Amino acid sequence: MGFGVSGSTAIIFLGVLVCTGTLYTAAAGSAEQLSDARDATDERLLDQRNTAINITSASYTNNNGSYPTSIEVENTGTTTLSVNDTSLLVDNEYRALSNSTVLEVDGTAGTDIWAPGETLLVEFSGDDAPQRVKFVTEYGVADANETVVN
């Protein structure tokens, strides 16, 4: 065997070694990303299982064609929620929890943290008497009140 055969064998072996190293690096990176994604999904599912809310009261008054509405929602789960990530539906229409809406968490205005055991107070005024209100948390857990008390 001459130098040509030994040299070409060495080059092929070196090529296989480089390809194997590249393939391993790509596969390990993908496996790590999949593992991180599974962990994030598991954490989100745990937070979703530990989230619960309860609309304790929803009432409105007729004020000459304007309907001021007051809703109290208690965080009955064990997960701390974000007020900004909570959605409100009034008669199946999205209502933004904006600055004009009164938002208080246990008497504290302007906070985004809604801890377990605390009550969120939302007050707004509408053109029609609300028949149904629904709150949806950032984890998709919801509670609805079909009969709004007048």
Secondary structure, 3 states (H helix, E strand, C coil): CCHHHHHHHHHHHHHHHHHHHHHHHHHHHHHHHHHHHHHHHHHHHHHHHCCCEEEEEEEECCECCEEEEEEEEEECCCCCEECCCCEEEECCEEECCCCCCEEEECCEECCCEECCCCEEEEEEEECCCCCCEEEECCCCCEEEECCCEC
